C-alpha cells in the first residue's frame, strides 16, 4: 500500500502578514535602507495630525510654523516605527482598536445593567431588583 504524500499548501495568512518594503520612492529618490510601507503610512498620518494641532493651537506663539513643522518630524517618525511593529494580542493596532470599540459599544455601554462573564451575558442583581421593584411597589435604596 502506497502512502500519500502531503501536499505543500500555500499559506495565505503568513503571506498577507508580511510587510511591504519600500526602497525606491521615485526614479531619482532612493532610500539607503528599505522601510516598511506601514511605517511610512503611520508617520504621515501622525505628522498630519501634528500639523493640524500646530496650526490650530500654536498660533499664539510668535515662533514660525517652519520651526514647529521641523520639530515634529523625528517624533512622528519614531512613533511611526513603533506603531508599525506594535501588535496587541497578535493583532495590528487599528484592528485591535476597532474590535475594542465594537465590543465597548455592544457591551460596555450596558455595564451597569449587565456584565459579560466567560462569553455569557448576565444581568446584575441590582438591575433585576430595580425592575421587579417597580412592578411590586418596592423601593430600593441606592
Buried (B, 14 or more C-beta within 10 A) or exposed (E): EEEEEEEEEEEEEEEEEEEEEBEEEEEEEEEEEEBBEBBBEBBEBBBEEBBEEBEEEEEEEEEEEEEBBEEBEEEBBEBBBEBBBEEEEEBBBEEBEEEBEEEEEEEEEBEEBBEBEEEEEEEBEEEEEBEEEEEEEEEEEE
